[in-house]
Amino acid sequence: MDFDIPKDLQDYLAVLDAFIEAEIKPLENKNDNIRFFDHRREDARTDWDRGGLPSEEWEALLGEARRLADAAGHYRYPIPEAYGGQDGSNLGMAVIREHFAAKGLGLHNDLQNEHSIVANNVGLLLMIEYGTDEQKAEWIDGLAEGKMGFAFGITEPDHGSDATHMETTAVRDGDEWRINGAKTWNTGIHKAQYDMILARTSGKAGDGEGITAFLTPTNAQGFKVEEMLWTFNMPTDHGRISLDNVYVDDSAIFGGEGRGLGVVQHFFNENRIRQAASSLGAAQFCINESVQYAMERKPFGKPLSSNQAIQFPLAELQTRV
């Protein structure tokens, strides 16, 4: 098996690096925008007067970077050409995201909220694959441009990564569905107009079938954001929500009745490999910074890097990466 990065991908990394230097870095340093990335970043990004939500200035800056990337043809890289993309592969996305993360924190890529000039726009990929004609007409352009999006209501307060065991249910009530339950870690729920709610519509706990995805309006009666969850790294855009007799009709079903688990698995298959690649890149960045510091820091007249007690753990870390 050939583990070398294909030449076309290597060439594209060079194109992206040039774009970052020409377009993104100047924006990052304009009007003290660097405050969102240096030692002030947590405070600068957080609107403490609104319960720790992302500040409007921070999210506006991310939007400006996305627009620049979209105009340059990079933002939609993994999307089919028919929708303005480059038909980029999961391999390409993994390589790009690792490469970006290895550069460290910056406006080109931010692991806290998965912002990137090459978008991890899984919502759009799902809409192309599973949306009805009506849903595609409503959503695709906005998703492609990064102007629309929906949150993901998968995890529940009492149930973790096993999406087949859930207490959220949806039952027929005349021509509509009545949804009751709760979801947590709904990322982006502070702005999302819809939440993709996974609810059991038939079968029993543990069954793969009988789970339905509903694109549920967040302004629906009975839909409530109970709290925004604070983490070690602020700001927060992760909400715990409850659904108390929330009504939607069949037009809200996403991916087919009883077939929501397939939508979720597609989401994870697309997203998790990219997150893993980003984590690998971030680890490499930390090692690079450590090596550089060990070479520059010179206590007692010699660099730290000359000591085996420093060399050995750094070599071990690089081997593990």
C-alpha positions as CSV (number, residue, x, y, z in Angstrom):
1,M,0.0,0.0,0.0
2,D,1.3,3.5,-0.9
3,F,1.1,5.8,2.0
4,D,2.6,8.8,0.2
5,I,0.3,11.9,-0.2
6,P,-0.8,12.0,-3.8
7,K,0.9,14.8,-5.8
8,D,-2.3,16.6,-6.6
9,L,-3.0,16.9,-2.9
10,Q,0.6,18.1,-2.2
11,D,0.1,20.7,-4.9
12,Y,-3.2,21.8,-3.5
13,L,-1.7,22.2,0.0
14,A,0.7,24.7,-1.6
15,V,-2.2,26.6,-3.1
16,L,-4.0,26.7,0.2
17,D,-0.8,27.9,2.0
18,A,-0.4,30.7,-0.5
19,F,-4.1,31.7,-0.1
20,I,-3.7,31.8,3.7
21,E,-0.6,34.0,3.5
22,A,-2.2,36.4,0.9
23,E,-5.8,36.6,2.2
24,I,-6.3,35.1,5.6
25,K,-3.3,36.2,7.6
26,P,-3.8,39.9,6.7
27,L,-7.4,39.6,7.9
28,E,-6.3,37.8,11.1
29,N,-4.0,40.7,11.9
30,K,-6.4,43.5,10.9
31,N,-8.1,45.7,13.5
32,D,-6.4,43.6,16.3
33,N,-8.3,40.5,15.2
34,I,-5.3,38.6,16.5
35,R,-6.9,39.0,20.0
36,F,-9.1,36.1,19.0
37,F,-6.0,33.8,18.7
38,D,-3.4,35.0,21.2
39,H,-3.4,34.9,25.0
40,R,-6.6,37.0,25.1
41,R,-8.6,34.6,22.9
42,E,-10.9,33.1,25.5
43,D,-12.1,36.4,26.8
44,A,-12.2,38.0,23.3
45,R,-14.3,35.2,21.9
46,T,-16.8,35.1,24.8
47,D,-19.8,37.4,25.4
48,W,-20.0,37.1,29.1
49,D,-23.0,39.4,29.2
50,R,-25.0,36.7,27.2
51,G,-24.1,33.8,29.4
52,G,-20.8,32.9,27.7
53,L,-22.1,32.7,24.1
54,P,-19.7,33.4,21.2
55,S,-19.3,37.2,20.7
56,E,-20.9,38.7,17.6
57,E,-17.5,40.1,16.5
58,W,-15.8,36.7,16.7
59,E,-18.5,35.0,14.7
60,A,-18.6,37.8,12.1
61,L,-14.8,37.4,11.6
62,L,-15.3,33.7,11.0
63,G,-18.0,34.5,8.4
64,E,-15.7,37.0,6.6
65,A,-13.0,34.3,6.4
66,R,-15.5,31.8,5.0
67,R,-16.6,34.3,2.3
68,L,-13.0,34.9,1.2
69,A,-12.4,31.1,1.0
70,D,-15.6,30.5,-0.9
71,A,-14.8,33.3,-3.4
72,A,-11.4,31.6,-3.9
73,G,-13.0,28.2,-4.5
74,H,-11.7,26.5,-1.4
75,Y,-14.5,26.5,1.1
76,R,-16.6,23.9,-0.8
77,Y,-13.7,21.5,-1.6
78,P,-15.4,18.3,-0.5
79,I,-18.7,19.2,-2.2
80,P,-19.7,17.8,-5.7
81,E,-18.9,20.1,-8.6
82,A,-22.6,20.5,-9.3
83,Y,-22.8,22.5,-6.1
84,G,-19.7,24.6,-6.6
85,G,-17.2,22.2,-5.0
86,Q,-14.2,20.2,-6.1
87,D,-15.4,16.6,-5.4
88,G,-12.8,16.4,-2.7
89,S,-12.3,13.0,-1.1
90,N,-12.3,12.0,2.6
91,L,-8.6,11.4,2.1
92,G,-8.1,14.9,0.8
93,M,-10.1,16.3,3.7
94,A,-8.1,14.4,6.3
95,V,-4.8,15.5,4.7
96,I,-5.9,19.1,4.6
97,R,-7.3,19.2,8.1
98,E,-4.1,17.6,9.5
99,H,-2.0,20.1,7.6
100,F,-4.0,23.1,8.8
101,A,-4.0,22.0,12.5
102,A,-0.2,21.5,12.3
103,K,0.1,25.2,11.6
104,G,-1.4,26.0,15.0
105,L,-4.3,28.3,16.0
106,G,-5.4,30.7,13.4
107,L,-8.2,32.1,11.3
108,H,-7.4,29.5,8.6
109,N,-8.6,26.7,11.0
110,D,-10.0,26.6,14.5
111,L,-10.6,23.3,16.3
112,Q,-12.8,24.7,19.0
113,N,-15.7,25.1,16.6
114,E,-14.5,23.3,13.5
115,H,-14.2,26.5,11.5
116,S,-12.0,26.1,8.5
117,I,-11.4,27.8,5.1
118,V,-12.0,24.2,3.7
119,A,-15.4,23.6,5.2
120,N,-16.3,20.5,7.1
121,N,-19.8,21.1,5.8
122,V,-21.4,17.8,6.7
123,G,-24.9,19.3,6.9
124,L,-24.6,20.1,3.1
125,L,-23.3,16.6,2.3
126,L,-26.2,15.1,4.2
127,M,-28.7,17.3,2.5
128,I,-27.4,16.4,-0.9
129,E,-27.7,12.7,0.0
130,Y,-30.9,12.5,2.0
131,G,-32.9,15.7,1.4
132,T,-36.2,15.7,-0.5
133,D,-36.5,17.9,-3.5
134,E,-38.3,20.5,-1.4
135,Q,-35.7,20.3,1.3
136,K,-32.9,20.7,-1.2
137,A,-34.5,23.7,-2.8
138,E,-34.8,25.3,0.6
139,W,-31.4,24.4,2.1
140,I,-28.6,23.7,-0.4
141,D,-27.7,27.2,-1.4
142,G,-27.6,28.5,2.1
143,L,-25.7,25.5,3.4
144,A,-23.2,25.8,0.6
145,E,-22.5,29.4,1.3
146,G,-22.3,28.9,5.1
147,K,-25.3,31.2,5.6
148,M,-27.6,28.4,6.9
149,G,-27.1,25.4,9.1
150,F,-28.8,23.1,11.5
151,A,-27.7,21.7,14.8
152,F,-27.5,18.0,15.5
153,G,-29.8,16.6,18.3
154,I,-28.3,13.1,18.7
155,T,-26.8,12.7,22.2
156,E,-29.2,12.6,25.2
157,P,-28.5,13.7,28.8
158,D,-28.8,10.0,30.0
159,H,-27.5,8.3,26.9
160,G,-24.1,8.9,25.3
161,S,-22.6,7.7,22.0
162,D,-25.1,4.8,21.5
163,A,-27.7,6.5,19.4
164,T,-30.0,3.4,19.3
165,H,-30.9,3.8,23.0
166,M,-32.8,7.0,23.3
167,E,-35.7,8.3,25.3
168,T,-36.8,10.9,22.8
169,T,-39.9,9.7,20.9
170,A,-42.1,10.9,18.1
171,V,-45.6,9.6,17.7
172,R,-48.3,10.2,15.2
173,D,-51.0,12.7,16.2
174,G,-53.4,13.1,13.3
175,D,-51.4,14.5,10.3
176,E,-48.5,15.5,12.5
177,W,-45.8,14.1,14.7
178,R,-45.6,14.9,18.4
179,I,-42.0,14.9,19.7
180,N,-41.0,14.6,23.4
181,G,-37.6,14.2,24.9
182,A,-34.3,15.9,25.5
183,K,-30.9,16.3,23.7
184,T,-27.6,17.6,24.9
185,W,-24.4,19.0,23.3
186,N,-26.4,20.6,20.5
187,T,-23.5,22.5,19.0
188,G,-24.5,25.8,17.3
189,I,-27.9,25.8,18.8
190,H,-27.6,29.5,19.9
191,K,-28.0,30.5,16.2
192,A,-29.5,27.4,14.5
193,Q,-33.0,27.8,13.1
194,Y,-33.4,24.1,13.0
195,D,-32.2,21.1,15.0
196,M,-32.0,17.7,13.5
197,I,-33.7,15.7,16.2
198,L,-33.3,11.9,16.3
199,A,-36.4,10.3,17.8
200,R,-37.7,6.8,18.0
201,T,-40.8,6.3,16.0
202,S,-41.1,2.5,16.2
203,G,-39.3,-0.5,17.5
204,K,-37.6,-0.8,20.9
205,A,-34.4,0.5,22.5
206,G,-31.3,-0.9,20.8
207,D,-33.0,-1.4,17.4
208,G,-31.2,0.1,14.5
209,E,-34.4,0.7,12.6
210,G,-37.3,2.8,13.8
211,I,-35.3,6.0,14.5
212,T,-36.3,9.0,12.5
213,A,-34.5,12.3,11.9
214,F,-36.7,15.4,12.0
215,L,-35.5,18.9,10.9
216,T,-37.2,20.6,13.8
217,P,-37.7,24.4,14.0
218,T,-36.0,25.8,17.1
219,N,-38.8,28.4,17.4
220,A,-41.5,25.7,17.6
221,Q,-43.8,25.7,20.6
222,G,-42.4,23.4,23.2
223,F,-38.8,23.5,22.0
224,K,-36.6,25.0,24.7
225,V,-32.9,25.6,25.2
226,E,-32.5,24.7,28.9
227,E,-28.9,25.7,29.3
228,M,-25.7,26.4,27.4
229,L,-23.0,24.1,28.7
230,W,-19.7,25.7,29.8
231,T,-16.5,23.8,29.0
232,F,-12.9,24.1,29.7
233,N,-12.5,26.3,26.6
234,M,-15.0,29.2,26.2
235,P,-17.1,30.4,24.6
236,T,-20.0,27.9,24.6
237,D,-22.3,27.1,21.7
238,H,-23.3,23.7,23.1
239,G,-26.9,23.6,24.4
240,R,-29.0,21.1,26.3
241,I,-32.6,21.3,24.9
242,S,-35.9,19.8,25.8
243,L,-38.9,19.0,23.6
244,D,-42.4,19.1,25.2
245,N,-45.1,18.2,22.7
246,V,-43.3,19.7,19.8
247,Y,-45.4,19.2,16.6
248,V,-43.9,18.8,13.1
249,D,-45.4,17.4,9.9
250,D,-44.0,14.9,7.4
251,S,-42.1,17.6,5.6
252,A,-39.7,17.7,8.6
253,I,-38.6,14.0,8.1
254,F,-35.0,13.9,6.9
255,G,-33.8,10.7,5.3
256,G,-37.0,8.7,5.5
257,E,-39.2,7.5,8.3
258,G,-37.4,5.0,10.5
259,R,-34.1,5.4,8.7
260,G,-32.5,8.2,10.8
261,L,-29.7,6.0,12.1
262,G,-28.2,5.8,8.6
263,V,-28.2,9.6,8.4
264,V,-26.3,9.7,11.8
265,Q,-23.8,7.1,10.8
266,H,-23.1,9.0,7.6
267,F,-22.5,12.1,9.6
268,F,-20.1,10.3,11.9
269,N,-18.3,8.6,9.1
270,E,-17.7,11.9,7.4
271,N,-16.9,14.0,10.5
272,R,-14.9,11.8,12.9
273,I,-12.0,10.9,10.5
274,R,-11.5,14.6,9.9
275,Q,-11.6,15.4,13.6
276,A,-9.0,12.6,14.2
277,A,-6.8,14.1,11.5
278,S,-7.1,17.5,13.0
279,S,-6.1,16.1,16.4
280,L,-3.1,14.5,14.9
281,G,-2.1,17.8,13.3
282,A,-2.6,19.6,16.6
283,A,-0.3,17.1,18.3
284,Q,2.4,17.6,15.7
285,F,2.1,21.4,16.3
286,C,2.7,21.0,20.0
287,I,5.7,18.8,19.4
288,N,7.2,21.3,16.9
289,E,6.7,24.1,19.4
290,S,8.3,22.0,22.2
291,V,11.3,21.2,20.0
292,Q,11.8,24.8,19.0
293,Y,11.6,25.9,22.6
294,A,14.1,23.3,23.7
295,M,16.5,24.6,21.1
296,E,16.1,28.2,22.1
297,R,16.0,27.9,25.9
298,K,19.6,27.9,27.3
299,P,19.8,27.5,31.1
300,F,23.3,27.2,32.4
301,G,24.7,28.1,29.0
302,K,23.5,25.3,26.9
303,P,20.2,24.6,25.1
304,L,17.6,22.3,26.8
305,S,17.7,20.2,23.6
306,S,21.2,18.9,24.5
307,N,19.8,17.0,27.5
308,Q,18.7,13.4,27.0
309,A,16.0,14.0,29.6
310,I,14.4,16.4,27.1
311,Q,15.4,14.5,23.9
312,F,13.9,11.2,25.0
313,P,10.3,12.2,25.7
314,L,10.2,14.4,22.6
315,A,11.4,11.5,20.5
316,E,8.8,9.3,22.1
317,L,6.1,11.8,21.4
318,Q,7.1,12.2,17.7
319,T,7.1,8.4,17.4
320,R,3.6,8.1,18.8
321,V,2.4,10.8,16.4
